[in-house]
Amino acid sequence: MNQQELAAIVQDMIPADLSLYYTQGDSEAFWTQALSSEILQADLAEIRAEAQRLDGQPIPQLTYTLFTLYGRTGSRLEYERPYFERRRRLNTYVFLSLLEPENTEHLEKLADVLWAICDEYTWCVPAHLPAEHDASEINRHIDLFSSETGFALSEISLLLGERLPPLLRSRIRSELERRIFQPFLEHGPYFWETSTHNWAAVCAGSIGAAALLLVKDPARLTDILLKTESSMNYYLQGFGEDGACQEGLGYWNYGFGYFTYYSDLLRARSGGRLDWFKQEKVAQIARFQQQCFIDGSYVANFSDSVPQVRVHRGLSHYLAEVYAGVLRPPSALRAPFTEDHCSRFAPALRNLIWTRAGKENITWEAGSSYLPDAAWLVSRHVSAAGAFGFAAKGGHNDEPHNHNDLGQFILSGRGEIFAADLGSGEYTADYFGAGRYGYDCNGSQGHSVPVIDGQYQGAGRGFCSKVLHAAAAPDKDELMLELARAYPVAGLQSLVRSLVWHKEELPRLELTDTYRYAGTPAGWMERFVTWRRPELAEPGGVLLPGADGSGGVLVAYDPQIVQPEITVHAYKDHFGRETPWHSLDFHVLQPGAEGVLAFTFQFI
């Protein structure tokens, strides 16, 4: 769409009464009904509990020492914890002010935290700023969290309306103009405007949504939307036709969530003339969530994704209403109010205003999906013995939030993970810098893939896999990959990994690595990663025990060909917690020019 066509649509948007958009025309009645809504009772209880926790606590300070710590040490958490705690406080008192308007104390506390956020040196976090920057130009920078903050304040100003003091409403408009709209139009383009990952959707989507709520000048709104619409096109280019989010389900919640929030508002404001939801590719992306879960709250957590994910119920219900093929998730997977450590306002609000009562399954139904563009195979299997999950991936080693993990697989059963993906570690400067693949959770040393001649997989698009065969069927799922190009090993001519998932009452995975080598490899080791502590059961068997000491997975191997070694390691998870993991390594006793290495993972 060109500027002239967009300008004609924008002209029809202004002026606009947005009261219908959030509360069906009657704000007081909407929030009164929310108080007695059965489906929202857990959310409301969590909001009130959070208010009790905050009672008597001062607004956290964002000091110079905390702000500059990242530049000195590369550590993010010390500044970001109080930064996000402010946003948690903001969310809590916004919702209580809407739900309990007679309590003026809520509004007073809300006004104070709004003023404090407007006073912040920058809405960006230090990790997203240049190492050297001029204080006079600090507001030229726009990152994920500054754009989210702008969107949040624009929505809060609209929702509270004249209940907010005029000075505060004026301050919010002024700060949005100074920190968001003006730099977006005058100091770009920003790198994220043409990114094909979550940054494009979150930053541009937040700015576009805030503009749709606050900007009254048609020409200025047209200029902003022209740029945001371009960024949404780039964001969608990051997906294949299979709709898979290679950044993982957490970043689907994040990036596609903000894409949806923006697109919904755009569709409403334009009277349906601008509607991203009509695209089939968007419909496919909307189905990714239900394909990603493998067992309870466990997901195929490839890339920088945590192993267990809770759903944003508002977003999920909204998408289920838009698309017939999108399933409502089990209510047990609902993300609580305090689950988001970043305390983002947009999803928290929509968990209240978009959640709808209706029929939901207790658990996800069984099903298998092969996502050809991402080269992911994901399976949920349900039998009389319980629920079991399997996931495996190909692809290349230059994916968004990349891990060197070609051929990696995950095994779950009855609510436990046995073959694990460590997922995302603690975000630091080095984590996204030159040392990225020294972290176990990122390098192939922390994934269930071979180590050849002492070499791990290489990083970069040239280190890739080739899918030889993939199938998802009622009785078994199969993925066969050629992995030779994943390794910087000159003598490696071929490495074919075959993964066959037999969906029996007690399922089993048959894994076979078949290789050819020019000459003789100096060493060959098959590594499997687990959070369980492996136990040598007998020659030819290693047990990955269940947490209660019963059940588990028996790993069968040929003791004439390989010898097992068990090692305990540790890494810092996404929240900075020291977390143990175990490698189960099988050393090939006499590696030759050719070899067939077979293992069976049998649930017991």
N, C-alpha and C positions, 0 to 999 in steps of 0.2 A: 504494500500500500504506500502511495506517495504522500508527500506532505499536504498537498491540496485536498486529497480525499480524506485524510485523517482530520484536517482542520474543519471540514464540513461536518464530520461526526462530532467533533469536540464542541462545535458551536451549538449543537442541539443539547449538549450535556449541561450547559450553563445558562441560567442558574439551576441549582439542583437541591431538592429536599432529600437528604440522605437518612431521614429517620426510619424509612421503611426498610432500608438495607439491613440494619442490625436487629431491629426489634419489632418487625411487622407493624410499625406505625404507632405503637404505644409502649414507650420504654418502661413506664411504671408498672403496667400490667404484665409485661414480659418478665421482669425480674421478680415480681411478686409470685408469678406462676412457677418460676424457676425454684423458688424456695421450697415449694411443695412437690416438685418433680421427683418421682421415685428414682429415676435413672441417674439423677444428678446428686443424690444424697451423699455418696462417697466423696465426690469432688468438693461439695460444700463443707463436709466435715474436715477435709484436709486443709481447706482454706482457713477455716476457723482455728484449727490446731496451729497453723503457721502463724496466725495473728497472735495467739497466746505465746508462742515461742519468741516473737518479736517484741512483745509488750515490755516496755522499760528499757529496751536496747537502743543505743544511739545509732544514727545512720553511719555506716562504716566510712572511715576516711580513706581517701585515695591520696596518699602522701607522695612527696617527691622521691623518698627512698624506695617505696614500692614501685613507683613508675619507672625508675631508672634501673631497677634490679635486673630486668630482662637484658638490658644492654650490657650489664656487667657479668652476668652468669648464664644467660640463655634460658633461665627458668621462668615459666609463665604463671604458675599457679598462685604465687604470692600476691600479685596485683589483681589477677582475674577473680580470685575468690571474693574479695570485697566488692569488686565491680559488679559481679553477678548477684551478690547478696543484695545490693541496692535494687537490682531489677526484680528480685524476689519480693522485696518489700513493696516495690511499686505495684506489682501484680496483685499482691494480697490486699492492699488498701483500695485499689481500684474496684476489685470485685466486691469487697465488703461495702464500699460506698454505694455501689449499685444495688446490692441485695438488701442493705439495711440503711436506707437514706435518712432515717430518723436519727441515726447515731452520728452526730456531728464530729465526734472524735476521729472517726475513720477518715473523713474528708480533711481534717486538719493534718493528720499524719501523711495523707496522700500529697497534700500541698507542699509539705516540707521536703518529701523525697523528690517530687517533681522539680522543685527549686534547686535542690542539690544536684540533680542530673543536668539541669540547665547550666549549672555553674562548672561542670567538669571541664578540665583543660582541653580534653578531646573526648569524643565518644568512641574513638578507635581504641583498640588495645595495643600496648607497646609492641607486641610481636608482629603487628601488621604495619608498623611505621618504619620509614627509613632509619638506619642507625644514626645518621646525622640529619637533623631537621631544624628549621628555623621556627621559633615560637610564633613569629608574626605570620607564618604561613601554615600553621598547624591545621587549620580548617580546610585546607585544600585537599586533605587526605580523606578518602571515604573507604571504609572496609565493611565487612559483614556486620559488625556490631554497631557501628555508627548508623548504617542504613536501617538496621532493625530498630534501633532506638528512635530514629526519626519516624518510622512507621508507627511504632507503639505510641509515641506522644501525639501523633495526629489522630489516632483512633481514640485515645483517652480524652482528648479535647472535644471530640465529637460526641462521645458517649456521655460525658459528664455535662457538656454544654455550659449553660449559665450557672450551674452549681459551682463551677470553678470561678475563682475571683477573676475579674477582667484583666488585671495585671498579669496573672499567671497565663491566661489564654494568649494574651499579647506576647508574652515572653516565649511561649512555645512556638508561635508563628515566626517570631524573629529568629530564634535559634534554628528552626528548620530551614529558613531562608539562608542564613549565614553558613550553616554547617553542611547542608545537603543540596538544596536546589541550585543555589548560585554556583558552588564549585562544580556540580554535575554538568551544568551548562557551559561554564566558562573555563574550567581548568582540566577537562578531560582531553582526549579519551583516556579512561582508566583501563588497566590490563584486563579487568574482569568483564568489561563490556563485550569482549569477543571470546570470553572463556567458554568452554564446552562442558562445564561442570557446575557444581552448586553455587559458586560465587556469582555467576551471571544471574541466576534466578533469584538469589537472596538479595543481592545488592540492588540490581535494577528493579526487581519486583517490589522491594520495599520502597524504593524511591518513587516508582510509578504509582503505587497504591497511595502513598502519602500525598502525592500531587493530586490524585483523583479526589482526595478528601479535602485538601486545603487550598489548592491553587485556583483562583477565580478568573485570572486573565486567560482567555481562550488561546491566544498566540503562545503564551508561555507554557500552558498545559500541552499544547500540540508539540512544541519543541521537546518537552520532557518525554512524552509518550512515544514520539518518533524514535528516540534513543532506547527507551525501555523495550519497545517492540522488537527492535533489532537484536537486543541482547537475549530476548526470549527465543528468537530463532537460533542463535548460537547455542543456547543451552540445550535445545532439543537436538541439535546436531551431535551432541555428545552421546546420544542413545542410538543403538541399532533399532531395526524394525522389531526386534523381539522385546523391546521395552526394558531390558535389564539395566539396572544402575550399577555399574562396575565399582563405584565407590562404596557400595554396601547399603543395606537397608536403612541404617541410621542417616546416611546422607540422602537417601530417597525421601525419608521423612522431612528432612531439612530443605533440600533444594526443591523437590517437587511440591513440598508443602507450600513454600513461598510462591512458587509458580502458580499454584492453585488459588492461594489467597488473592494474588494480584489479578489472575484471570477471571475469577468470580466477580470481583469488584468492577473490572473493566467491562465484562459482559452486562452487568447490571446497569452501569452508568451509560453504556452505549445502546441500551435497549436491544441487546442481542446482535448488533451489527458487527461487533468485534468479539469473536468467540473462538478461543483456542480449543475448547472442548470438542469441537466438531472434527478435529483431526484424528484419524485412526491411530496415528503414532502415540498421541496423548492417551488414548484409551488403552493401548498396550502398556504404557508406562504405569497407568493406574492399576493394572493387574499384577504388578511386580510384587507388591507386598504379600499377597496370598501365595505366591509361588516360592517365596524366600524362606518361610518357616519350615523347619524340618521336624521339630519335636517340642511340643509345649511352647515355651517362650524362646527356645533356641532357634537360631537362624543360620543360614549359610553365610558366615561372617568373614568372607574373603575381603581383602583390602583393609582399610582402617575402619573396621566395624567391631563393635563389642559382640560377644557371643550371645547374649540374651537381650532381646529388644521388646519393649512395650509399645503398643500401638497408640497413636493419636486418634482417639475415638471420634472426635469431631471431623477430622479430615477423612477418616475411613468411612464414616456414615455419609458424608457429603458425596464422596466419589461413588459409593454404592447407589446413591440416588441418581447420579448423572449417567452411570453406565450399568447396564443390566448384567454384564459379566463380572462385575466387581463384587466380591463377597464381604459381608459384614464380619469383622473378626470376632472371635470369642470374647465375651465380656471380661473374662479373667485376665486378658492381656492388656486391659486398660492401663495407660500410663498414669500414675498418680500425679497430683498437682506439683509435688516437690521433685519429681523424677528428673526433670530437665535441669542439669546443673548450671546451664546458661540462663535459665529463667526467661525464656522468650515469651513475649506477650501475645503475639499473633496466634500461635497454636493453643496457648492457654485459654484465650478468649473463645476460640472456635470449639474447644472441647466443651464449652458451656452452651454456645448458641447454635452449634451444628449437630450436637448429639440428639439422636431421635430414638424413642422407644420402638422396639420391634423384635421379631424373632431372631435369635442367634443360636448357632450351634455351640455346644459346650467346648468342643475342640475343633480344630481345622479338620476337614475331611481328608481322607487319603488321596494322594495324587502325585504324579511325577511330571516334571517339565524339563525339556531340553531347550536351552536358550542359545540358538546358534551363533548370534553375533558376539555374545560374551563368551561362548564356549563353556557354559555352566550346565551341569546336570544336577538337578535338585529333586529329592524324593522324600515323601512322607508315606510310611507304610504302617498300617494298623492290622494287627492280628489278635487272636485270643490271648497271646502272651503280652500284649501291650503295644505301645507306639514306638516306632523306630525311624531314624532318619539317616540319610546319606546325601552327601554333596561332593562334587568334584569339579575341577576347572582346568581349562587350557588357557588360551589367550596369548598375551605377550607381556613382557616386563617393562612396559612404559605406560601402564594404565593409570587413571586418576587415583591418587593416594596409593600408588603402586607398592606391592610386595613382590619379591622374586619367588613366585610360588606356583610355577607351572607344573601341573600334575598333582597338586595338593588335593587332599580329600578330608572329609569330616564324617565321623560316625557317631550317632547318638542312639540311645535306647532307654526307654522307661524313665525319661527325665534326667539322664546323665549323658555327658559327653565322654567318649572313649578315645577316639582319634580327633585331636583338637586343632583348631586354628587359633593362634594366640590373639589375633585381631589387632586392635590399635593399642599402641603404647602411650606413654606420657608425652604430650606434645612439648617439645623444646626447640630451641634454635637448631641444634645439631640434628634433631629428628627429621627436620625438613632441609637439612644441609648436606654437606659432604659426607657426614658420618651416618647417613640414614640406614644403610644396609649392614652396618655393624650392630644394629639393634636386632636381637633375636626375632622379635615379632615381625620385622621387615625383611631381613635377609633369608635366603633359603635354608640357612642353618637352623632356623626355627620353624621349618615346615616339613611335612611328611613327603620328602623327595630325596633322591639319591645324592650322595657326595662322591664325586668321581675324581680320582687322582688328587684327592684333598681339595678339590675345587667346588665352590658353590655355584649356583646359577648366576649369570651375568645380568646387569641392569641395562635397560634400553630396549627400544622397539625391535632391534635386530635379534634379541634373545627371545625366541618365540616358539610356540608349539604348532603342530598341524593336526587337525582332527581327522583321523582315519575312519572312524565309525562312531556313531552315536545313536542310541535308541532308548526310548522309554516305553515299556510294555507292562501289561498287568502282572506278569510273573517275574520279570527281571529287567533291570536297567543296565545299559552298557555304555562305556566311554573308552575309546582307544585313541591314544595320542602319540605322535612322534615328537620326542623331546630332545633330540640331539642338538638342535640349534639353541637350546636354552643354556648350554654350558660352554664356557670359554676353554674347551679341551680339544686340542688339535686332532688327537687320535680317535675321537669318538665319531664313528660313522653313522650309527643308528642307535636309538634308544626308544623302544615302543613300550609304553605303559598301557596295560589293559586292566580296566576296572569293571567287574561284573557284580552287580548287586542282586542277589537272589532273595526275592520277597516271599520267604517261607514263614511259618509260624514263628520260629526263631531264625531270623535272617542271617545271611552270611555274605561277606564280601570276598571275592577272589581277586587278588592283585597279582599281576605277572609283569615283570620287567624283562624284556628281551633286548639284548644289546649286541652290537658288532663294533670291534675296535681294531684300528690299524696297529698291530703289534700287541703288546700286553699292558693293560693298565697297571700302574704302580699300586693302586688300591681302589677298592670299590666298597662303598658302605650304603646300605639301605637304612634311611632314618625314618622313624615314625614318632610323632609328637603326641603326648598325652598329658592330661592333668592327673590321671590316676598313677599310682606308684606301681610299676610292673613287677610281677613276681614270677621267677623261674618255676614253672610247674613240673616239667619233666623234659628230657631230651626231645626236642621237636615241638615244645609248647611254652608259651609265655602267657600268663594271665594278667589281663587288665581288670582288676576286681571292681565290683560295685561298691558304692560308698558304705553300704551296711554290711559288707563282707560277703554278700551272697550275689549270685549271678555274675554278670560282667561279660567280657569278651575274651575268648581264647585265641591267641595268635599262633597258628601252626606254621612250621617252617621245616626245611630239610637240614638237620644238624651236620650232614656230610658236606654241605655246601657253604653254610654260613654259621657264624658264632655270634650269639647275642651279647650286648653290653648295655647296662642300664646306668644312666647318669642323671642326677638332679641338677637343674639350672634354676635361674630366677631372672625375672624381668620386671620393670615397672609398668603396671597397666595404665590405661588411659587416665585414671584418677590419681596416679602417682603412688599406688600401693605396690609394695614388693610382693611379687606373686611367683610361687614355685611352679615349674613344669618339668616334665621328664622326657628324656629322649630314650627311645628303644632302638638301639643301633644294631644292625646285623652286618658284621664284617664278612665279606667273601673270603674264604680261606685260600683259594688258589684262583684268582681271576685270570681268565684266558682271553683270547681274541674274540670269543663269542661266549655268551652266557644266557641262561634262563633262570630267573630268580622268582620263585613263586611263594606266596603267602596267602593264608586263609584267615579271615577275621570272623569267627563264629560266635554269635551270641549264645549264651548258655543260661 
